[in-house]
Amino acid sequence: MHRETAMNLTTSEASARLGVPAATLRWWRHRGEGPPSFRLGGRVFYRSEDLEEWEQEQYEATLVGGEAPSRPPRDGPSRPGVPRLGRSAG
């Protein structure tokens, strides 16, 4: 299935998109945290749609001063075990 709207971003591009240092993305990847990423031809990429979804998850998980607006359920399986910013494991 070819996705016309899917865009693969490099670590530098994903860093700029999220506003976090590229080193942070590399550290999160090393630890199995952060947004989903994949390797293609030896390079690491992030799908723009995954970044948007992960960013929304962070917003909902860390919102202070109100409730996040409800969203329709997303298609596909959930990703249990994906850490969220602002949450400690213990």
Contact map, one row per residue, 1 for C-alpha under 8 A:
111000000000000000000000000000000000000000000000000000000000000000000000000000000000000000
111100000000000000000000000000000000000000000000000000000000000000000000000000000000000000
111111000000000000000000000000000000000000000000000000000000000000000000000000000000000000
011111000000000000000000000000000000000000000000000000000000000000000000000000000000000000
001111100000000000000000000000000000000000000000000000000000000000000000000000000000000000
001111110000000000000000000000000000000000000011100000000000000000000000000000000000000000
000011111000000000000000000000000000000000000011100000000000000000000000000000000000000000
000001111100000000000000000000000000000000001111000000000000000000000000000000000000000000
000000111111110000000000000000000000000000001111000000000000000000000000000000000000000000
000000011111110000000000000000000000000000111100000000000000000000000000000000000000000000
000000001111111000000100110000000000000000011100000000000000000000000000000000000000000000
000000001111111100000100000000000000000000000000000000000000000000000000000000000000000000
000000001111111110000000000000000000000000000000000000000000000000000000000000000000000000
000000001111111111000100000000000000000000000101001000000000000000000000000000000000000000
000000000011111111111100100000000000000000000000000000000000000000000000000000000000000000
000000000001111111111000000000000000000000000000000000000000000000000000000000000000000000
000000000000111111100000000000000000000000000000000000000000000000000000000000000000000000
000000000000011111110000000000000000000000000000001000100000000000000000000000000000000000
000000000000001111111000000000000000000000000000000000000000000000000000000000000000000000
000000000000001101111101100000000000000000000000000000000000000000000000000000000000000000
000000000000001100111111100000000000000000000000000000000000000000000000000000000000000000
000000000011011000011111110000000000000000000000000000000000000000000000000000000000000000
000000000000000000001111111000000000000000000000000000000000000000000000000000000000000000
000000000000000000011111111100000000000000000000000000000000000000000000000000000000000000
000000000010001000011111111110000100000000000000000000000000000000000000000000000000000000
000000000010000000000111111111000000000000000000000000000000000000000000000000000000000000
000000000000000000000011111111100000000000000000000000000000000000000000000000000000000000
000000000000000000000001111111111100000000000000000000000000000000000000000000000000000000
000000000000000000000000111111111100100000000000000000000000000000000000000000000000000000
000000000000000000000000011111111000000000000000000000000000000000000000000000000000000000
000000000000000000000000001111111000000000000000000000000000000000000000000000000000000000
000000000000000000000000000111111100000000000000000000000000000000000000000000000100000000
000000000000000000000000000111111110000000000000000000000000000000000000000000000110000000
000000000000000000000000100110011111000000000000000001000000000000000000000000000111000000
000000000000000000000000000000001111100000000100011001000000000000000000000000000000000000
000000000000000000000000000000000111110000000110011000000000000000000000000000000000000000
000000000000000000000000000010000011111000011110000000000000000000000000000000000000000000
000000000000000000000000000000000001111100011100000000000000000000000000000000000000000000
000000000000000000000000000000000000111111111000000000000000000000000000000000000000000000
000000000000000000000000000000000000011111111000000000000000000000000000000000000000000000
000000000000000000000000000000000000001111100000000000000000000000000000000000000000000000
000000000000000000000000000000000000001111110000000000000000000000000000000000000000000000
000000000100000000000000000000000000001111111000000000000000000000000000000000000000000000
000000000110000000000000000000000000111101111100000000000000000000000000000000000000000000
000000011110000000000000000000000000111100111110000000000000000000000000000000000000000000
000000011110010000000000000000000011110000011111011000000000000000000000000000000000000000
000001111000000000000000000000000001100000001111111000000000000000000000000000000000000000
000001111000010000000000000000000000000000000111111100000000000000000000000000000000000000
000001100000000000000000000000000000000000000011111110000000000000000000000000000000000000
000000000000000000000000000000000011000000000111111111000000000000000000000000000000000000
000000000000010001000000000000000011000000000111111111100000000000000000000000000000000000
000000000000000000000000000000000000000000000001111111110000000000000000000000000000000000
000000000000000000000000000000000000000000000000111111111000000000000000000000000000000000
000000000000000000000000000000000110000000000000011111111100000000000000000000000000000000
000000000000000001000000000000000000000000000000001111111110000000000000000000000000000000
000000000000000000000000000000000000000000000000000111111111000000000000000000000000000000
000000000000000000000000000000000000000000000000000011111111100000000000000000000001000000
000000000000000000000000000000000000000000000000000001111111110000000000000000000001100000
000000000000000000000000000000000000000000000000000000111111111000010000000000000000000000
000000000000000000000000000000000000000000000000000000011111111000110000000000000000000000
000000000000000000000000000000000000000000000000000000001111111000000000000000000001100000
000000000000000000000000000000000000000000000000000000000111111100000000000000000000110000
000000000000000000000000000000000000000000000000000000000011111111110000000000000000000000
000000000000000000000000000000000000000000000000000000000000011111100000000000000000000000
000000000000000000000000000000000000000000000000000000000000001111100000000000000000000000
000000000000000000000000000000000000000000000000000000000000001111110000000000000000000000
000000000000000000000000000000000000000000000000000000000001001111111000000000000000000000
000000000000000000000000000000000000000000000000000000000011001001111100000000000000000000
000000000000000000000000000000000000000000000000000000000000000000111110000000000000000000
000000000000000000000000000000000000000000000000000000000000000000011111000000000000000000
000000000000000000000000000000000000000000000000000000000000000000001111100000000000000000
000000000000000000000000000000000000000000000000000000000000000000000111110000000000000000
000000000000000000000000000000000000000000000000000000000000000000000011111000000000000000
000000000000000000000000000000000000000000000000000000000000000000000001111100000000000000
000000000000000000000000000000000000000000000000000000000000000000000000111110000000000000
000000000000000000000000000000000000000000000000000000000000000000000000011111000000000000
000000000000000000000000000000000000000000000000000000000000000000000000001111100000000000
000000000000000000000000000000000000000000000000000000000000000000000000000111110000000000
000000000000000000000000000000000000000000000000000000000000000000000000000011111100000000
000000000000000000000000000000000000000000000000000000000000000000000000000001111100000000
000000000000000000000000000000000000000000000000000000000000000000000000000000111110000000
000000000000000000000000000000011100000000000000000000000000000000000000000000111111000000
000000000000000000000000000000001100000000000000000000000000000000000000000000001111101000
000000000000000000000000000000000100000000000000000000001100100000000000000000000111111000
000000000000000000000000000000000000000000000000000000000100110000000000000000000011111000
000000000000000000000000000000000000000000000000000000000000010000000000000000000001111100
000000000000000000000000000000000000000000000000000000000000000000000000000000000011111110
000000000000000000000000000000000000000000000000000000000000000000000000000000000000011111
000000000000000000000000000000000000000000000000000000000000000000000000000000000000001111
000000000000000000000000000000000000000000000000000000000000000000000000000000000000000111
